[in-house]
């Protein structure tokens, strides 16, 4: 009998080199896949990861395996390596350079898992293409979602820098998805407005019924014609990297058996704790509910 999963995360595993403003560079395993999967597992969901990477770096999957996450490796010549440099105290102002990429994921390499949700957790346009998304849509998962940073972040072939560019297929991508994740920078680029509600309404009109947008102050959800917003409660931003991935994974996990408002509060409480410490979410469900009660009730 095949295993059943609540959520499957698909994308690259990578090494993140983070250079904080006024601080020293640190290198650690990262990616939207890692940040998201660790959250979903820690809140009690059955999680699978389909990661494209070099087999020689397979050891970086161990923290996920230790949490009971089943990892399916798509072999590549190299593991993606991403450098993030913060030039000011504003954590949303950063330069990202994809020094190495594991390359586009082909549908034939993605196992047909029995999963309620499948989330395409990419960090640049070197991971997914329309063919992959169309093929996943045909597998009829209950929920298919994608992070729009996977398309907005174009990697310049010469400099390897992430260049934020509008996406020609954005309406087609939105219409294919049950849920969509963005941040304020991506939302403005795609819709022309940095008013989160207006941006979400525009994206909703493209055919996606559930849109989540983060910014430094909090997170907005637009679901079936109604808008919700929840402020973050973090006391510092040392763990800013992975904010959106963590928020969306927490929301998606809670959303499996809770309503939108409850799920948004839960996600805001969890990511607020995460942003106070560098690295993937590494706290307890008990502390999330404590933060939820104290700051998000």
Secondary structure, 3 states (H helix, E strand, C coil): CCCEEEEEEEEECEEEEEECCCCCEEEEEECHHHHHHHHHHHCCCCEEEEEEECHHHHHHHHHHHHCCCEEEEEECCCCEEEEEEECCCCCCCEEEEEEECCCCCCHHHCCCCEEEEEEECCCCCCCCCHHHHHHHHHCCCCEEEEECHHHHEEECCCCCEEEECCCCCHHHHHHHCCEEEEEHHHHHHHHCCCCHHHHHHHHHHCCCCEEEEECCCEEEEEECCEEEEEECCCCCCCCCCCHHHHHHHHHHHHHCCCCHHHHHHHHHHHHHHHCCCCCCCCCCHHHHHHHHHHHCC
